[in-house]
Amino acid sequence: MHPKKTVTPKVRTKPKPKPKPEPMVGIFWMVKNEPVIDSVPVSEAEVYADHKTHPRDHYTVWGQLQRNGRVPREMDYAEMPRGRVMFDCKEQRFSFLADRCILAKKSMVTRIMKAMHLPPGNVKTGTDPHYRCYACLGWVL
């Protein structure tokens, strides 16, 4: 006869929820239908008037991305649709300003917002004359 084994019941504990990533501000492009993003957490953002914004500009970052091989070397930074996310300190909400070519693609907007950890329902989208690609300007390349 075999001795009985005692079984210790397993205690199941709820896994601790992962902390939510901090929302980001930054600049972005849509290159070959893929988002290219350069961002920083809101806590590291630069203060500009009533906003927290990304400290770098499209022109400078594009050059770095070209040198790193992340974007085509032969393309100008303004050729591709682009935009910016800022945090409005007064309204306590994010502003997502982008080229119409990006805003027309809801899935692209969603991908960028998700990558930047933007809180759903607390983001205002819109256009800005700074963020118009060559196609929107009517330029033929």
Contact map, one row per residue, 1 for C-alpha under 8 A:
111000000000000000000000000000000000000000000000000000000000000000000000000000000000000000000000000000000000000000000000000000000000000000000
111100000000000000000000000000000000000000000000000000000000000000000000000000000000000000000000000000000000000000000000000000000000000000000
111110000000000000000000000000000000000000000000000000000000000000000000000000000000000000000000000000000000000000000000000000000000000000000
011111000000000000000000000000000000000000000000000000000000000000000000000000000000000000000000000000000000000000000000000000000000000000000
001111100000000000000000000000000000000000000000000000000000000000000000000000000000000000000000000000000000000000000000000000000000000000000
000111110000000000000000000000000000000000000000000000000000000000000000000000000000000000000000000000000000000000000000000000000000000000000
000011111000000000000000000000000000000000000000000000000000000000000000000000000000000000000000000000000000000000000000000000000000000000000
000001111100000000000000000000000000000000000000000000000000000000000000000000000000000000000000000000000000000000000000000000000000000000000
000000111110000000000000000000000000000000000000000000000000000000000000000000000000000000000000000000000000000000000000000000000000000000000
000000011111000000000000000000000000000000000000000000000000000000000000000000000000000000000000000000000000000000000000000000000000000000000
000000001111100000000000000000000000000000000000000000000000000000000000000000000000000000000000000000000000000000000000000000000000000000000
000000000111110000000000000000000000000000000000000000000000000000000000000000000000000000000000000000000000000000000000000000000000000000000
000000000011111000000000000000000000000000000000000000000000000000000000000000000000000000000000000000000000000000000000000000000000000000000
000000000001111100000000000000000000000000000000000000000000000000000000000000000000000000000000000000000000000000000000000000000000000000000
000000000000111110000000000000000000000000000000000000000000000000000000000000000000000000000000000000000000000000000000000000000000000000000
000000000000011111000000000000000000000000000000000000000000000000000000000000000000000000000000000000000000000000000000000000000000000000000
000000000000001111100000000000000000000000000000000000000000000000000000000000000000000000000000000000000000000000000000000000000000000000000
000000000000000111110000000000000000000000000000000000000000000000000000000000000000000000000000000000000000000000000000000000000000000000000
000000000000000011111000000000000000000000000000000000000000000000000000000000000000000000000000000000000000000000000000000000000000000000000
000000000000000001111100000000000000000000000000000000000000000000000000000000000000000000000000000000000000000000000000000000000000000000000
000000000000000000111110000000000000000000000000000000000000000000000000000000000000000000000000000000000000000000001000000000000000000000000
000000000000000000011111000000000000000011000000000000000000000000000000000000000000000000000000000000000000000000001000000000000000000000000
000000000000000000001111100000000000000011000000000000000000000000000000000000000000000000000000000000000000000000011110000000000000000000000
000000000000000000000111110000000000001111000000000000000000000000000000000000000000100000000000000000000000000000011100000000000000000000000
000000000000000000000011111000000000001111001000000111000000000000000000000000000001111000000000000000000000000000010000000000000000000000000
000000000000000000000001111100000000111100000000000011000000000000000000000000000001110000000000000000000000000000000000000000000000000000000
000000000000000000000000111110000000111000000000000001001100000000000000000000000111100000000000000000000000000000000000000000000000000000000
000000000000000000000000011111000011110000000000000000000000000000000000000000000111000000000000000000000000000000000000000000000000000000000
000000000000000000000000001111100011100000000000000000000000000000000000000000011110000000000000000000000000000000000000000000000000000000000
000000000000000000000000000111111111000000000000000000000000000000000000000000011100000000000000000001000000000000000000000000000000000000000
000000000000000000000000000011111111000000000000000000000000000000000010000000011000000000000000000000000000000000000000000000000000000000000
000000000000000000000000000001111100000000000000000000000000000000000000000000000000000000000000000000000000000000000000000000000000000000000
000000000000000000000000000001111110000000000000000000000000000000000000000000000000000000000000000000000000000000000000000000000000000000000
000000000000000000000000000001111111000000000000000000000000000000000000000000000000000000000000000000000001000000000000000000000000000000000
000000000000000000000000000111101111100000000000000000000000000000000000000000000000000000000000000000000001001100000000000000000000000000000
000000000000000000000000000111100111110000000000000000000000000000000000000000000000000000000000000000000000000000000000000000000000000000000
000000000000000000000000011110000011111000000000000000000000000000000000000000000000000000000000000000000000000100000000000000000000000000000
000000000000000000000000011100000001111100000000000000000000100000000000000000000000000000000000000000000000000000000000000000000000000000000
000000000000000000000001111000000000111110000000000001000000000000000000000000000000000000000000000000000000000000010000000000000000000000000
000000000000000000000001110000000000011111011000000001000000000000000000000000000000000000000000000000000000000000000000000000000000000000000
000000000000000000000111100000000000001111111000000000000000000000000000000000000000000000000000000000000000000000000000000000000000000000000
000000000000000000000111100000000000000111111000000110000000000000000000000000000000001000000000000000000000000000000000000000000000000000000
000000000000000000000000000000000000000011111000000000000000000000000000000000000000000000000000000000000000000000000000000000000000000000000
000000000000000000000000000000000000000111111100000000000000000000000000000000000000000000000000000000000000000000000000000000000000000000000
000000000000000000000000100000000000000111111110000111100000000000000000000000000000000000000000000000000000000000000000000000000000000000000
000000000000000000000000000000000000000000011111000111100000000000000000000000000000000000000000000000000000000000000000000000000000000000000
000000000000000000000000000000000000000000001111111110000000000000000000000000000000000000000000000000000000000000000000000000000000000000000
000000000000000000000000000000000000000000000111111110000000000000000000000000000000000000000000000000000000000000000000000000000000000000000
000000000000000000000000000000000000000000000011111000000000000000000000000000000000000000000000000000000000000000000000000000000000000000000
000000000000000000000000000000000000000000000011111100000000000000000000000000000000000111000000000000000000000000000000000000000000000000000
000000000000000000000000000000000000000000000011111110000000000000000000000000000000011111000000000000000000000000000000000000000000000000000
000000000000000000000000100000000000000001001111011111000000000000000000000000000000011110000000000000000000000000000000000000000000000000000
000000000000000000000000110000000000000001001111001111100000000000000000000000000000111000000000000000000000000000000000000000000000000000000
000000000000000000000000111000000000001100001100000111111000000000000000000000000000110000000000000000000000000000000000000000000000000000000
000000000000000000000000000000000000000000001100000011111000000000000000000000000000000000000000000000000000000000000000000000000000000000000
000000000000000000000000000000000000000000000000000001111101100000000000000000000000000000000000000000000000000000000000000000000000000000000
000000000000000000000000001000000000000000000000000001111111100000000000000000000000000000000000000000000000000000000000000000000000000000000
000000000000000000000000001000000000000000000000000000011111110000000000000010000000000000000000000000000000000000000000000000000000000000000
000000000000000000000000000000000000000000000000000000001111111000000000000010000000000000000000000000000000000000000000000000000000000000000
000000000000000000000000000000000000000000000000000000011111111100000000000000000000000000000000000000000000000000000000000000000000000000000
000000000000000000000000000000000000010000000000000000011111111110000000000000000000000000000000000000000000000000000000000000000000000000000
000000000000000000000000000000000000000000000000000000000111111111000010000010000000000000000000000000000000000000000000000000000000000000000
000000000000000000000000000000000000000000000000000000000011111111100000000010000000000000000000000000000000000000000000000000000000000000000
000000000000000000000000000000000000000000000000000000000001111111110000000000000000000000000000000000000000000000000000000000000000000000000
000000000000000000000000000000000000000000000000000000000000111111111110000000000000000000000000000000000000000000000000000000000000000000000
000000000000000000000000000000000000000000000000000000000000011111111111100000000000000000000000000000000000000000000000000000000000000000000
000000000000000000000000000000000000000000000000000000000000001111111100100000000000000000000000000000000000000000000000000000000000000000000
000000000000000000000000000000000000000000000000000000000000000111111110000000000000000000000000000000000000000000000000000000000000000000000
000000000000000000000000000000000000000000000000000000000000000011111111100000000000000000000000000000000000000000000000000000000000000000000
000000000000000000000000000000000000000000000000000000000000000011111111000000000000000000000000000000000000000000000000000000000000000000000
000000000000000000000000000000100000000000000000000000000000010011011111101000000000000000000000000000000000000000000000000000000000000000000
000000000000000000000000000000000000000000000000000000000000000001001111111000000000000000000000000000000000000000000000000000000000000000000
000000000000000000000000000000000000000000000000000000000000000001101011111000000000000000000000000000000000000000000000000000000000000000000
000000000000000000000000000000000000000000000000000000000000000000000001111100000000000000000000000000000000000000000000000000000000000000000
000000000000000000000000000000000000000000000000000000000000000000000011111110100000000000000000000000000000000000000000000000000000000000000
000000000000000000000000000000000000000000000000000000000000000000000000011111110000000000000000000000000000000000000000000000000000000000000
000000000000000000000000000000000000000000000000000000000110011000000000001111110000000000000000000000000000000000000000000000000000000000000
000000000000000000000000000000000000000000000000000000000000000000000000000111111100000000000000000000000000000000000000000000000001110000000
000000000000000000000000000000000000000000000000000000000000000000000000001111111000000000000000000000000000000000000000000000000000111000000
000000000000000000000000000011100000000000000000000000000000000000000000000111111100000000000000000000000000000000000000000000000000110000000
000000000000000000000000000011100000000000000000000000000000000000000000000001111110000000000000011111000000000000000000000000000011110000000
000000000000000000000000001111000000000000000000000000000000000000000000000001011111000000000000011001000000000000000000000000000011100000000
000000000000000000000000001110000000000000000000000000000000000000000000000000001111100000000001111000000000000000000000000000000010000000000
000000000000000000000000111100000000000000000000000000000000000000000000000000000111110000000001110000000000000000000000000000000000000000000
000000000000000000000001111000000000000000000000000011000000000000000000000000000011111000000111100000000000000000000000000000000000000000000
000000000000000000000000110000000000000000000000001111000000000000000000000000000001111100000111000000000000000000000000000000000000000000000
000000000000000000000000100000000000000001000000001110000000000000000000000000000000111110011110000000000000000000000000000000000000000000000
000000000000000000000000000000000000000000000000011100000000000000000000000000000000011111111110000000000000000000000000000000000000000000000
000000000000000000000000000000000000000000000000011100000000000000000000000000000000001111111000000000000000000000000000000000000000000000000
000000000000000000000000000000000000000000000000011000000000000000000000000000000000000111110000000000000000000000000000000000000000000000000
000000000000000000000000000000000000000000000000000000000000000000000000000000000000000111111000000000000000000000000000000000000000000000000
000000000000000000000000000000000000000000000000000000000000000000000000000000000000001111111100000000000000000000000000000000000000000000000
000000000000000000000000000000000000000000000000000000000000000000000000000000000000001110111110000000000000000000000000011100000000000000000
000000000000000000000000000000000000000000000000000000000000000000000000000000000000111100011111000000000000000000000100011100000000000000000
000000000000000000000000000000000000000000000000000000000000000000000000000000000000111100001111100000000000000000000000001111000000000000000
000000000000000000000000000000000000000000000000000000000000000000000000000000000011110000000111110000000000000000000000001111000000000000000
000000000000000000000000000000000000000000000000000000000000000000000000000000000011100000000011111000000000000000000000000011110010000000000
000000000000000000000000000000000000000000000000000000000000000000000000000000001111000000000001111101100000000000000000000011110011000000000
000000000000000000000000000000000000000000000000000000000000000000000000000000001110000000000000111111100000000000000000000000110011100000000
000000000000000000000000000000000000000000000000000000000000000000000000000000001000000000000000011111110000000000000000000000100001000100000
000000000000000000000000000000000000000000000000000000000000000000000000000000001000000000000000001111111000000000000000000000000000100100000
000000000000000000000000000001000000000000000000000000000000000000000000000000001100000000000000011111111101100000000000000000000000000000000
000000000000000000000000000000000000000000000000000000000000000000000000000000000000000000000000011111111101100000000000000001000000000000000
000000000000000000000000000000000000000000000000000000000000000000000000000000000000000000000000000111111100000000000000000000000000000000000
000000000000000000000000000000000000000000000000000000000000000000000000000000000000000000000000000011111111100000000000000000000000000000000
000000000000000000000000000000000000000000000000000000000000000000000000000000000000000000000000000001111111110000000000000000000000000000000
000000000000000000000000000000000000000000000000000000000000000000000000000000000000000000000000000000001111111000000000000000000000000000000
000000000000000000000000000000000110000000000000000000000000000000000000000000000000000000000000000001101111111100000000000000000000000000000
000000000000000000000000000000000000000000000000000000000000000000000000000000000000000000000000000001101111111110000000000000000000000000000
000000000000000000000000000000000000000000000000000000000000000000000000000000000000000000000000000000000111111111000000000000000000000000000
000000000000000000000000000000000010000000000000000000000000000000000000000000000000000000000000000000000011111111100000000000000000000000000
000000000000000000000000000000000010100000000000000000000000000000000000000000000000000000000000000000000001111111110000000000000000000000000
000000000000000000000000000000000000000000000000000000000000000000000000000000000000000000000000000000000000111111111100000000000000000000000
000000000000000000000000000000000000000000000000000000000000000000000000000000000000000000000000000000000000011111111100000000000000000000000
000000000000000000000000000000000000000000000000000000000000000000000000000000000000000000000000000000000000001111111100000000000000000000000
000000000000000000000011100000000000001000000000000000000000000000000000000000000000000000000000000000000000000111111100000000000000000000000
000000000000000000001111000000000000000000000000000000000000000000000000000000000000000000000000000000000000000011111110000000000000000000000
000000000000000000000011000000000000000000000000000000000000000000000000000000000000000000000100000000000000000011111111011000000000000000000
000000000000000000000010000000000000000000000000000000000000000000000000000000000000000000000000000000000000000000001111111000000000000000000
000000000000000000000000000000000000000000000000000000000000000000000000000000000000000000000000000000000000000000000111111000000000000000000
000000000000000000000000000000000000000000000000000000000000000000000000000000000000000000000000000000000000000000000011111000000000000000000
000000000000000000000000000000000000000000000000000000000000000000000000000000000000000000001100000000000000000000000111111100000000000000000
000000000000000000000000000000000000000000000000000000000000000000000000000000000000000000001111000000000000000000000111111110000000000000000
000000000000000000000000000000000000000000000000000000000000000000000000000000000000000000001111000000000000000000000000011111000000000000000
000000000000000000000000000000000000000000000000000000000000000000000000000000000000000000000011110000000000000000000000001111100000000000000
000000000000000000000000000000000000000000000000000000000000000000000000000000000000000000000011110000100000000000000000000111110000000000000
000000000000000000000000000000000000000000000000000000000000000000000000000000000000000000000000111100000000000000000000000011111010000000000
000000000000000000000000000000000000000000000000000000000000000000000000000000000000000000000000111000000000000000000000000001111111000000000
000000000000000000000000000000000000000000000000000000000000000000000000000000000000000000000000000000000000000000000000000000111111000000000
000000000000000000000000000000000000000000000000000000000000000000000000000000000000000000000000000000000000000000000000000000011111000000000
000000000000000000000000000000000000000000000000000000000000000000000000000000001110000000000000111000000000000000000000000000111111100000000
000000000000000000000000000000000000000000000000000000000000000000000000000001001100000000000000011100000000000000000000000000011111111110000
000000000000000000000000000000000000000000000000000000000000000000000000000001111100000000000000001010000000000000000000000000000011111110000
000000000000000000000000000000000000000000000000000000000000000000000000000001111000000000000000000000000000000000000000000000000001111111110
000000000000000000000000000000000000000000000000000000000000000000000000000000100000000000000000000000000000000000000000000000000001111111110
000000000000000000000000000000000000000000000000000000000000000000000000000000000000000000000000000110000000000000000000000000000001111111100
000000000000000000000000000000000000000000000000000000000000000000000000000000000000000000000000000000000000000000000000000000000001111111100
000000000000000000000000000000000000000000000000000000000000000000000000000000000000000000000000000000000000000000000000000000000000011111110
000000000000000000000000000000000000000000000000000000000000000000000000000000000000000000000000000000000000000000000000000000000000011111111
000000000000000000000000000000000000000000000000000000000000000000000000000000000000000000000000000000000000000000000000000000000000011001111
000000000000000000000000000000000000000000000000000000000000000000000000000000000000000000000000000000000000000000000000000000000000000000111
